[in-house]
Amino acid sequence: MQVWSQLPPRHRRAVVLMGRHLVSDTEVQLYQQVLQQMDYEVQLSRYAETSSFLRTNNGVSGWSLLLCLSSSERSCLTRISFSHLQRHQMVNLLPRVMEAFSDAGGGLCHFYTRSHLTGSELPMRPYSCGSTNQKLHVPQDSAGSHSPAGAPPPAVVAMVNVYVLVTSVKPLTSFLHDISVVTTNQEQRGRPTKLRNFLLQQLGPAASHEALGQVKKVIGEVLQAAVSTNGKQQTLHRCVLCYQLLTFTLLFSGSVTPVVVQVDTDLKFSSLSDDTFDGQITKDLILEDTLRFLLPTHTHLSSETHTQTEGRQYGGCRGTHPVCVSEDEFLLLLQFQRRLKTPSAFQLLYPSSSSSSSSSSSSSSS
């Protein structure tokens, strides 16, 4: 089996599909610069149909990394056979996640059409997906005086964009970037800030810790519901290294528990002023953090070879091993372990200790 780490680093090829972006756009320039620093040979193209590496063999030959920028995603999903990808190949799309959070009509999230969920069963508005025409506004009247019993004062009234990296669907694994974009009832123009710092400033140490935990819990519940109700994709063949960046817009309205009011399958910074470069700077920061978090560097190449070898040696259901996992599952576990040890701006979102304990308690009771 061919793996990227058996090739000289200069032969690791990244294909960047720009869609309607220009070569001079800062996002394209950022990808070129960071990937070349990481010893990738970068090929730029408009769409999958126009790339020499993607026109043949179901689009799965001759590259290690495929980045589909906005306006080229549909081309990628149509042209690339995700079930035929090799284990060393990475794409910045997860078709199952893209479908779950697509617009089923009028902004209704597609995964609601495949489930028996109602709006009250999830901390989320069902009509939260797609480019809806409705504008999201922060409530002007503070809900602090009407907070539920036990809600710690002062109450938070804010709209917060948080940025989520999903690295696997089954098992679900995701990470939360520490930068968020906050709009409050006192400050209608959004500003980028660390989510932890914002909550600490608004709520104090104890309540901010609880609020951050609630943010992770709410997003984890929505992600779990979205991917578990979409049974169309088969897990027999899957892209082990594919990932998806999402923007969750959360509404805090007088409680430490937010509600999801919008999910975008891309990075969104619409609340930031067009007069400043805050949006582009923040986006570039998150994109670079993502690449450096996910892609192995020179120093990791030998360990990646070892990872692939271990996957072949211990993955599968041969021998007398008490736990039977597939090679893909074993490689996912090793990748997950490496990412937990990687210093970065991403913190683990799911699975959390609470989700692990609740699932283990439910399995012990069954």
Secondary structure as a PSIPRED ss2 file (coil, helix, strand):
# PSIPRED VFORMAT (PSIPRED V4.0)

   1 M C   1.000  0.000  0.000
   2 Q C   1.000  0.000  0.000
   3 V C   1.000  0.000  0.000
   4 W H   0.000  1.000  0.000
   5 S H   0.000  1.000  0.000
   6 Q H   0.000  1.000  0.000
   7 L C   1.000  0.000  0.000
   8 P C   1.000  0.000  0.000
   9 P H   0.000  1.000  0.000
  10 R H   0.000  1.000  0.000
  11 H H   0.000  1.000  0.000
  12 R E   0.000  0.000  1.000
  13 R E   0.000  0.000  1.000
  14 A E   0.000  0.000  1.000
  15 V E   0.000  0.000  1.000
  16 V E   0.000  0.000  1.000
  17 L E   0.000  0.000  1.000
  18 M C   1.000  0.000  0.000
  19 G C   1.000  0.000  0.000
  20 R C   1.000  0.000  0.000
  21 H C   1.000  0.000  0.000
  22 L C   1.000  0.000  0.000
  23 V C   1.000  0.000  0.000
  24 S C   1.000  0.000  0.000
  25 D C   1.000  0.000  0.000
  26 T H   0.000  1.000  0.000
  27 E H   0.000  1.000  0.000
  28 V H   0.000  1.000  0.000
  29 Q H   0.000  1.000  0.000
  30 L H   0.000  1.000  0.000
  31 Y H   0.000  1.000  0.000
  32 Q H   0.000  1.000  0.000
  33 Q H   0.000  1.000  0.000
  34 V H   0.000  1.000  0.000
  35 L H   0.000  1.000  0.000
  36 Q H   0.000  1.000  0.000
  37 Q H   0.000  1.000  0.000
  38 M C   1.000  0.000  0.000
  39 D C   1.000  0.000  0.000
  40 Y E   0.000  0.000  1.000
  41 E E   0.000  0.000  1.000
  42 V E   0.000  0.000  1.000
  43 Q E   0.000  0.000  1.000
  44 L E   0.000  0.000  1.000
  45 S E   0.000  0.000  1.000
  46 R C   1.000  0.000  0.000
  47 Y C   1.000  0.000  0.000
  48 A H   0.000  1.000  0.000
  49 E H   0.000  1.000  0.000
  50 T H   0.000  1.000  0.000
  51 S C   1.000  0.000  0.000
  52 S C   1.000  0.000  0.000
  53 F C   1.000  0.000  0.000
  54 L C   1.000  0.000  0.000
  55 R C   1.000  0.000  0.000
  56 T C   1.000  0.000  0.000
  57 N H   0.000  1.000  0.000
  58 N H   0.000  1.000  0.000
  59 G H   0.000  1.000  0.000
  60 V C   1.000  0.000  0.000
  61 S C   1.000  0.000  0.000
  62 G C   1.000  0.000  0.000
  63 W C   1.000  0.000  0.000
  64 S C   1.000  0.000  0.000
  65 L E   0.000  0.000  1.000
  66 L E   0.000  0.000  1.000
  67 L E   0.000  0.000  1.000
  68 C E   0.000  0.000  1.000
  69 L C   1.000  0.000  0.000
  70 S C   1.000  0.000  0.000
  71 S C   1.000  0.000  0.000
  72 S C   1.000  0.000  0.000
  73 E H   0.000  1.000  0.000
  74 R H   0.000  1.000  0.000
  75 S H   0.000  1.000  0.000
  76 C H   0.000  1.000  0.000
  77 L H   0.000  1.000  0.000
  78 T H   0.000  1.000  0.000
  79 R H   0.000  1.000  0.000
  80 I C   1.000  0.000  0.000
  81 S C   1.000  0.000  0.000
  82 F H   0.000  1.000  0.000
  83 S H   0.000  1.000  0.000
  84 H H   0.000  1.000  0.000
  85 L C   1.000  0.000  0.000
  86 Q C   1.000  0.000  0.000
  87 R C   1.000  0.000  0.000
  88 H C   1.000  0.000  0.000
  89 Q C   1.000  0.000  0.000
  90 M E   0.000  0.000  1.000
  91 V E   0.000  0.000  1.000
  92 N C   1.000  0.000  0.000
  93 L C   1.000  0.000  0.000
  94 L C   1.000  0.000  0.000
  95 P H   0.000  1.000  0.000
  96 R H   0.000  1.000  0.000
  97 V H   0.000  1.000  0.000
  98 M H   0.000  1.000  0.000
  99 E H   0.000  1.000  0.000
 100 A H   0.000  1.000  0.000
 101 F C   1.000  0.000  0.000
 102 S C   1.000  0.000  0.000
 103 D E   0.000  0.000  1.000
 104 A C   1.000  0.000  0.000
 105 G C   1.000  0.000  0.000
 106 G C   1.000  0.000  0.000
 107 G C   1.000  0.000  0.000
 108 L C   1.000  0.000  0.000
 109 C E   0.000  0.000  1.000
 110 H H   0.000  1.000  0.000
 111 F H   0.000  1.000  0.000
 112 Y H   0.000  1.000  0.000
 113 T H   0.000  1.000  0.000
 114 R H   0.000  1.000  0.000
 115 S C   1.000  0.000  0.000
 116 H C   1.000  0.000  0.000
 117 L C   1.000  0.000  0.000
 118 T C   1.000  0.000  0.000
 119 G H   0.000  1.000  0.000
 120 S H   0.000  1.000  0.000
 121 E H   0.000  1.000  0.000
 122 L C   1.000  0.000  0.000
 123 P C   1.000  0.000  0.000
 124 M E   0.000  0.000  1.000
 125 R C   1.000  0.000  0.000
 126 P C   1.000  0.000  0.000
 127 Y C   1.000  0.000  0.000
 128 S C   1.000  0.000  0.000
 129 C E   0.000  0.000  1.000
 130 G C   1.000  0.000  0.000
 131 S C   1.000  0.000  0.000
 132 T C   1.000  0.000  0.000
 133 N C   1.000  0.000  0.000
 134 Q C   1.000  0.000  0.000
 135 K C   1.000  0.000  0.000
 136 L C   1.000  0.000  0.000
 137 H C   1.000  0.000  0.000
 138 V C   1.000  0.000  0.000
 139 P C   1.000  0.000  0.000
 140 Q C   1.000  0.000  0.000
 141 D C   1.000  0.000  0.000
 142 S C   1.000  0.000  0.000
 143 A C   1.000  0.000  0.000
 144 G H   0.000  1.000  0.000
 145 S H   0.000  1.000  0.000
 146 H H   0.000  1.000  0.000
 147 S C   1.000  0.000  0.000
 148 P C   1.000  0.000  0.000
 149 A C   1.000  0.000  0.000
 150 G C   1.000  0.000  0.000
 151 A C   1.000  0.000  0.000
 152 P C   1.000  0.000  0.000
 153 P C   1.000  0.000  0.000
 154 P C   1.000  0.000  0.000
 155 A C   1.000  0.000  0.000
 156 V C   1.000  0.000  0.000
 157 V E   0.000  0.000  1.000
 158 A E   0.000  0.000  1.000
 159 M E   0.000  0.000  1.000
 160 V E   0.000  0.000  1.000
 161 N E   0.000  0.000  1.000
 162 V E   0.000  0.000  1.000
 163 Y E   0.000  0.000  1.000
 164 V E   0.000  0.000  1.000
 165 L E   0.000  0.000  1.000
 166 V E   0.000  0.000  1.000
 167 T E   0.000  0.000  1.000
 168 S E   0.000  0.000  1.000
 169 V C   1.000  0.000  0.000
 170 K C   1.000  0.000  0.000
 171 P C   1.000  0.000  0.000
 172 L C   1.000  0.000  0.000
 173 T E   0.000  0.000  1.000
 174 S E   0.000  0.000  1.000
 175 F E   0.000  0.000  1.000
 176 L E   0.000  0.000  1.000
 177 H E   0.000  0.000  1.000
 178 D E   0.000  0.000  1.000
 179 I E   0.000  0.000  1.000
 180 S E   0.000  0.000  1.000
 181 V E   0.000  0.000  1.000
 182 V E   0.000  0.000  1.000
 183 T E   0.000  0.000  1.000
 184 T E   0.000  0.000  1.000
 185 N C   1.000  0.000  0.000
 186 Q C   1.000  0.000  0.000
 187 E C   1.000  0.000  0.000
 188 Q C   1.000  0.000  0.000
 189 R C   1.000  0.000  0.000
 190 G C   1.000  0.000  0.000
 191 R E   0.000  0.000  1.000
 192 P E   0.000  0.000  1.000
 193 T E   0.000  0.000  1.000
 194 K E   0.000  0.000  1.000
 195 L H   0.000  1.000  0.000
 196 R H   0.000  1.000  0.000
 197 N H   0.000  1.000  0.000
 198 F H   0.000  1.000  0.000
 199 L H   0.000  1.000  0.000
 200 L H   0.000  1.000  0.000
 201 Q H   0.000  1.000  0.000
 202 Q H   0.000  1.000  0.000
 203 L H   0.000  1.000  0.000
 204 G C   1.000  0.000  0.000
 205 P H   0.000  1.000  0.000
 206 A H   0.000  1.000  0.000
 207 A H   0.000  1.000  0.000
 208 S H   0.000  1.000  0.000
 209 H H   0.000  1.000  0.000
 210 E H   0.000  1.000  0.000
 211 A H   0.000  1.000  0.000
 212 L H   0.000  1.000  0.000
 213 G H   0.000  1.000  0.000
 214 Q H   0.000  1.000  0.000
 215 V H   0.000  1.000  0.000
 216 K H   0.000  1.000  0.000
 217 K H   0.000  1.000  0.000
 218 V H   0.000  1.000  0.000
 219 I H   0.000  1.000  0.000
 220 G H   0.000  1.000  0.000
 221 E H   0.000  1.000  0.000
 222 V H   0.000  1.000  0.000
 223 L H   0.000  1.000  0.000
 224 Q H   0.000  1.000  0.000
 225 A H   0.000  1.000  0.000
 226 A H   0.000  1.000  0.000
 227 V H   0.000  1.000  0.000
 228 S H   0.000  1.000  0.000
 229 T C   1.000  0.000  0.000
 230 N C   1.000  0.000  0.000
 231 G C   1.000  0.000  0.000
 232 K C   1.000  0.000  0.000
 233 Q C   1.000  0.000  0.000
 234 Q C   1.000  0.000  0.000
 235 T C   1.000  0.000  0.000
 236 L C   1.000  0.000  0.000
 237 H C   1.000  0.000  0.000
 238 R C   1.000  0.000  0.000
 239 C C   1.000  0.000  0.000
 240 V C   1.000  0.000  0.000
 241 L C   1.000  0.000  0.000
 242 C C   1.000  0.000  0.000
 243 Y C   1.000  0.000  0.000
 244 Q E   0.000  0.000  1.000
 245 L E   0.000  0.000  1.000
 246 L E   0.000  0.000  1.000
 247 T E   0.000  0.000  1.000
 248 F E   0.000  0.000  1.000
 249 T E   0.000  0.000  1.000
 250 L E   0.000  0.000  1.000
 251 L E   0.000  0.000  1.000
 252 F E   0.000  0.000  1.000
 253 S E   0.000  0.000  1.000
 254 G C   1.000  0.000  0.000
 255 S C   1.000  0.000  0.000
 256 V C   1.000  0.000  0.000
 257 T C   1.000  0.000  0.000
 258 P C   1.000  0.000  0.000
 259 V E   0.000  0.000  1.000
 260 V E   0.000  0.000  1.000
 261 V E   0.000  0.000  1.000
 262 Q E   0.000  0.000  1.000
 263 V E   0.000  0.000  1.000
 264 D E   0.000  0.000  1.000
 265 T C   1.000  0.000  0.000
 266 D C   1.000  0.000  0.000
 267 L C   1.000  0.000  0.000
 268 K C   1.000  0.000  0.000
 269 F C   1.000  0.000  0.000
 270 S C   1.000  0.000  0.000
 271 S C   1.000  0.000  0.000
 272 L C   1.000  0.000  0.000
 273 S C   1.000  0.000  0.000
 274 D C   1.000  0.000  0.000
 275 D C   1.000  0.000  0.000
 276 T C   1.000  0.000  0.000
 277 F C   1.000  0.000  0.000
 278 D H   0.000  1.000  0.000
 279 G H   0.000  1.000  0.000
 280 Q H   0.000  1.000  0.000
 281 I H   0.000  1.000  0.000
 282 T H   0.000  1.000  0.000
 283 K H   0.000  1.000  0.000
 284 D H   0.000  1.000  0.000
 285 L H   0.000  1.000  0.000
 286 I H   0.000  1.000  0.000
 287 L H   0.000  1.000  0.000
 288 E H   0.000  1.000  0.000
 289 D H   0.000  1.000  0.000
 290 T H   0.000  1.000  0.000
 291 L H   0.000  1.000  0.000
 292 R H   0.000  1.000  0.000
 293 F H   0.000  1.000  0.000
 294 L H   0.000  1.000  0.000
 295 L C   1.000  0.000  0.000
 296 P C   1.000  0.000  0.000
 297 T C   1.000  0.000  0.000
 298 H H   0.000  1.000  0.000
 299 T H   0.000  1.000  0.000
 300 H H   0.000  1.000  0.000
 301 L H   0.000  1.000  0.000
 302 S H   0.000  1.000  0.000
 303 S H   0.000  1.000  0.000
 304 E H   0.000  1.000  0.000
 305 T H   0.000  1.000  0.000
 306 H H   0.000  1.000  0.000
 307 T H   0.000  1.000  0.000
 308 Q H   0.000  1.000  0.000
 309 T H   0.000  1.000  0.000
 310 E H   0.000  1.000  0.000
 311 G H   0.000  1.000  0.000
 312 R H   0.000  1.000  0.000
 313 Q H   0.000  1.000  0.000
 314 Y H   0.000  1.000  0.000
 315 G C   1.000  0.000  0.000
 316 G E   0.000  0.000  1.000
 317 C C   1.000  0.000  0.000
 318 R C   1.000  0.000  0.000
 319 G C   1.000  0.000  0.000
 320 T C   1.000  0.000  0.000
 321 H C   1.000  0.000  0.000
 322 P C   1.000  0.000  0.000
 323 V C   1.000  0.000  0.000
 324 C C   1.000  0.000  0.000
 325 V E   0.000  0.000  1.000
 326 S C   1.000  0.000  0.000
 327 E H   0.000  1.000  0.000
 328 D H   0.000  1.000  0.000
 329 E H   0.000  1.000  0.000
 330 F H   0.000  1.000  0.000
 331 L H   0.000  1.000  0.000
 332 L H   0.000  1.000  0.000
 333 L H   0.000  1.000  0.000
 334 L H   0.000  1.000  0.000
 335 Q H   0.000  1.000  0.000
 336 F H   0.000  1.000  0.000
 337 Q H   0.000  1.000  0.000
 338 R H   0.000  1.000  0.000
 339 R H   0.000  1.000  0.000
 340 L H   0.000  1.000  0.000
 341 K C   1.000  0.000  0.000
 342 T C   1.000  0.000  0.000
 343 P C   1.000  0.000  0.000
 344 S C   1.000  0.000  0.000
 345 A C   1.000  0.000  0.000
 346 F E   0.000  0.000  1.000
 347 Q E   0.000  0.000  1.000
 348 L E   0.000  0.000  1.000
 349 L E   0.000  0.000  1.000
 350 Y E   0.000  0.000  1.000
 351 P C   1.000  0.000  0.000
 352 S C   1.000  0.000  0.000
 353 S H   0.000  1.000  0.000
 354 S H   0.000  1.000  0.000
 355 S H   0.000  1.000  0.000
 356 S H   0.000  1.000  0.000
 357 S H   0.000  1.000  0.000
 358 S H   0.000  1.000  0.000
 359 S H   0.000  1.000  0.000
 360 S H   0.000  1.000  0.000
 361 S H   0.000  1.000  0.000
 362 S H   0.000  1.000  0.000
 363 S H   0.000  1.000  0.000
 364 S H   0.000  1.000  0.000
 365 S H   0.000  1.000  0.000
 366 S C   1.000  0.000  0.000
